[in-house]
Amino acid sequence: MSASHKAGNDVRTAHPDHDRYKPGGAATQGGAFIWAAKVFAGSPHGYPQTYLERTDMIGRSTLWRRTAMAAACAIFVAPVCHADLASCQNLYVGRIWVQQGFGLRAVVFLNDPSDSGGSWWQYFDNFSADERKSALAVLTAAKLAQHRVNVETSAPDQCGILTSTYFVSSVYLATNP
């Protein structure tokens, strides 16, 4: 008998049905394989888990916890980005006006995607046909993804979308959606 067995460290006693696995018990009559299969079973599929399968599951579990913790920290630490119609920064795309024979005509920008109103119509009349197609692609993608955009207009302060209608001179996706 080994020293660890004499000290009561028999691994077979760790199983909930340890009485069945003692020498002379019902499970040992079928041989050591039955004992090993029952002791090390525990996978959801009912087959014996190997050491590598168990450590792989532990590794994935740890990775999942670390990823969740990193995401939670990023959410709480990240700066909150607020839309500002007065400065034309971090705006959501509202209504898009596309006119037959012209293409992209104008856009209304919003503080929040759920708002029912926002800026005045901002026109793209000064854009070429190709520029209007590109702007429409950017604005449509931003609207579908609810990604924020920054806008510059022909107003003296390069914004003014709350006070009047202007021509858009540039529109680009914001850095922080």
N, C-alpha and C positions, 0 to 999 in steps of 0.2 A: 504494500500500500504506500502511495506517495506521501510526502510530508504535507503537501497542501490538502490531500484528502483526509489525512489524520486530523488536521487543524479545523476541519469542517468547512473548507472552501470548495467543496465539490460544486462544479458549475451546474450540475444537474439539479441542485436544490433551488436554483434561481427561478425555475419554471413554476407557475402556479400549481401545476399538478405534480409537484416534485415527488410525492409518494409513489407515483406510478413508475418513476424512473430510477428508483433506488435499486441496487443489485437484487435480483430475484423478483423485481416487480413485473407487471404485465408487459410493459413496453420492451424490457430487455430480453424477453423470450424470443422476439423476432430478430434480434441482433442489434448491433451498434448503429446500423444505418437508420433504423426506425427511430431510435432514441435521438440521433442527431437531427433527423428531419423534423421531428416534433419540437425539439428544443429550439432550433434555429428558424422554425417557421414563423411567420409573422407578417409576410408581405400581404397586401390586399388581394393578391391573386391566388394565395394559398400554397405557393411553392416555397421551398426553403430559400431564404435570402443569403446571398454570398456576402462576404465582408465588403467587397467593392460596391455591391448594390446598396448596402446600408450606409456606407460613407458617402456615396454619391447623393443619396437622399438627404443626408445631413448637410452636405455642401450646398445643395440647391436651397435648402431651407435657410441656411445662413445667408446665402446670396440674396434670397428674397427679402429677408429682414433688413439687410444692409441697404438694399435698393429702396425699400419702403421708407427707411429712416432718412436716406438722402433726399428722397422726393418730398417728404414732410418738411425737412429743414429748408429746402429750396422754396417751398411755398410760403413758409413763415418769414424767411429772411429776404426774399426777393422784394424789390421796391414795388409799391403799388403804383400802377400807371393809370392816371385819370385823363379822360378825354377833356379837351378844352377848345370849344368852338371859338373862343375869343382869340386864341393864338394859333389855331389851325393845326394843333398837334394831337396825335393819338385819337383820331376820329374814326367812327365806324361809318361804313357806306350805307346810306339809306336808299332812297329811290334813285333808279338809273333810268334816264330818258334816252331811248334810241329811236331815231326818226328815219323813216324810209327815205332813201335817196341822200341821206346825210350821214347816218351812222350815229355814233355817240353824240348826243346833243348837250345834256346837262346832268348834274348829280346833286343830290341833297345829302349832306353829311350830318351824322348824329353823334350825340354824347354817349348814348347807350343803344345797343341794338334793339332794345324793346321800346325805345321812344317812338312816339307817333309823329313828332315834328322835330326839326333841327334847324339847319342853316337855310338861307335862301338858295334858290337854284344857282348853281355855279356852272357856267357854260364852257364848252370846249370848242367854240367857233374859231379860235385862233390856231387850233391844231390842224395839221394836214390830215388827209384821209388815213395814211399809215400810222400817224401818231395817235389818232382817235382809236384805231383798232388796238394798238398797244395799250393805251389807257383803259379801254374797255376790258381787255384781258386782265389787267392788274386789278381794276375795281371789282370785276366779277369774282375773281379768286379771293380777294379780301372779303367781299360780302359773304361768299359761301363758307369761308373758314372763320368768319367773324374776327378777322385780323384787323388791326388798327392801321390807319394810313395818316400820313402828314401831307398837308396841301399848301401850296403857294399860289397866290392869285395876282391879278393885275392891280390890286388896291395899293395905295401909297405905303401901307404898312405890311404888304404882301399877304394880308389875310382879309379882314372885313366881311367875312361870310355871314355874320349876324346882322349886319346893318344894310346890306345891299347885295345886288347881283353883280358878280365880276367874272372875268375870264380866268380860267385856271391856267397857270403857267407851268406848274409841275405837280405831280402827285406821286408819292412813293410809299412803300410799305414801311411801317414803323419798326424800329429795332426790337422793342419789347411788345409782343402781341398782347 
